[in-house]
Amino acid sequence: MTERIVHCRKLNEDLPGLEKAPYKNELGQTIYESVSKKAWEAWKTEAVRLMNTYRVDPASPQGVKFMLKQCGIYFGIEEGEAAKVAWTPPSAGGEAKAEHSHGHHEHGPDCKH
């Protein structure tokens, strides 16, 4: 069987597409039609970073809504601002490291930072 080729909206290249829609909704169908396997793999890595940064429960309705929105933004399907992750890529010769921000997710209410 020949691989299905899509023009990937994220990588702007003709690449093998997904075997099936990742979600059973309009977003999933759009991703199926216009996102490559390569870009989808990159999204899965980014999704883990988002879940870890924001402590998202992917089983909760709020978690699902947040992740679907971020997925749509990531692929340029939806308008909006991408959530920031507490991770930076490794620098030349260095290790990857988490950024230390002082948002409400990292510290308790008694934190003096």
C-alpha positions as CSV (number, residue, x, y, z in Angstrom):
1,M,0.0,0.0,0.0
2,T,1.3,3.4,-1.0
3,E,1.7,6.0,1.8
4,R,-0.7,8.9,1.6
5,I,1.1,12.2,0.9
6,V,-0.2,15.5,2.3
7,H,1.1,19.1,2.0
8,C,2.0,19.6,5.6
9,R,0.7,23.0,6.9
10,K,3.3,23.0,9.7
11,L,6.4,22.0,7.8
12,N,5.3,23.4,4.4
13,E,6.5,20.1,2.6
14,D,4.8,17.2,0.9
15,L,5.2,14.3,3.4
16,P,3.5,11.1,4.4
17,G,0.3,11.8,6.2
18,L,-1.4,10.2,9.2
19,E,-3.1,6.8,8.8
20,K,-6.3,8.1,10.4
21,A,-7.7,11.2,11.9
22,P,-6.3,11.7,15.4
23,Y,-9.6,13.1,16.8
24,K,-13.2,12.4,15.9
25,N,-14.1,16.0,15.2
26,E,-13.5,18.7,12.6
27,L,-10.0,19.5,14.0
28,G,-9.1,15.8,13.7
29,Q,-10.3,15.8,10.0
30,T,-8.3,18.9,9.2
31,I,-5.2,17.5,10.8
32,Y,-5.7,14.2,8.8
33,E,-5.9,16.2,5.6
34,S,-3.1,18.7,6.2
35,V,-0.6,17.5,8.8
36,S,2.3,15.0,8.2
37,K,3.3,12.2,10.5
38,K,6.6,14.0,11.1
39,A,4.7,17.2,12.3
40,W,2.3,15.1,14.4
41,E,5.2,13.4,16.2
42,A,6.6,16.9,17.0
43,W,3.2,17.9,18.3
44,K,3.1,14.8,20.6
45,T,6.4,15.9,22.2
46,E,5.1,19.5,22.6
47,A,1.8,18.2,24.1
48,V,3.7,16.3,26.8
49,R,5.6,19.5,27.6
50,L,2.3,21.4,27.8
51,M,0.7,18.8,30.1
52,N,3.8,18.8,32.4
53,T,4.0,22.6,32.5
54,Y,0.3,23.3,33.2
55,R,-0.4,20.0,35.0
56,V,-3.1,19.2,32.5
57,D,-5.3,16.2,33.2
58,P,-6.0,14.9,29.7
59,A,-9.0,12.9,31.0
60,S,-10.8,16.0,32.3
61,P,-13.1,18.1,30.1
62,Q,-11.0,21.2,30.9
63,G,-7.8,19.3,30.0
64,V,-9.3,18.0,26.7
65,K,-10.5,21.5,25.8
66,F,-7.1,23.1,26.6
67,M,-5.1,20.5,24.6
68,L,-7.4,20.6,21.6
69,K,-7.1,24.4,21.5
70,Q,-3.3,24.2,21.8
71,C,-3.2,21.6,19.1
72,G,-5.2,23.8,16.7
73,I,-3.0,26.8,17.5
74,Y,0.2,24.7,17.0
75,F,-0.8,23.7,13.5
76,G,-2.2,27.1,12.6
77,I,-5.8,25.8,12.3
78,E,-7.1,28.1,15.1
79,E,-6.3,31.6,16.1
80,G,-4.9,32.3,19.5
81,E,-1.7,32.5,21.5
82,A,0.3,29.3,22.1
83,A,0.8,28.5,25.8
84,K,4.4,28.7,26.9
85,V,6.2,25.6,28.1
86,A,8.7,25.5,31.0
87,W,11.4,23.9,28.8
88,T,14.1,25.3,26.5
89,P,16.0,23.3,23.9
90,P,19.6,22.3,24.7
91,S,22.2,25.0,23.9
92,A,25.2,24.1,21.9
93,G,27.1,21.6,24.1
94,G,24.7,22.1,27.0
95,E,21.9,20.2,28.6
96,A,18.2,20.9,28.2
97,K,16.9,22.8,31.2
98,A,13.6,23.9,32.6
99,E,12.9,27.6,32.8
100,H,12.1,28.8,36.2
101,S,9.2,31.2,36.1
102,H,7.2,32.5,38.9
103,G,3.7,31.7,37.6
104,H,1.0,30.4,39.8
105,H,1.6,26.8,38.7
106,E,5.1,26.5,40.2
107,H,4.8,27.8,43.7
108,G,2.3,27.7,46.5
109,P,0.4,30.7,47.9
110,D,3.0,31.2,50.6
111,C,6.0,31.4,48.2
112,K,8.2,34.5,48.8
113,H,9.6,34.5,45.2
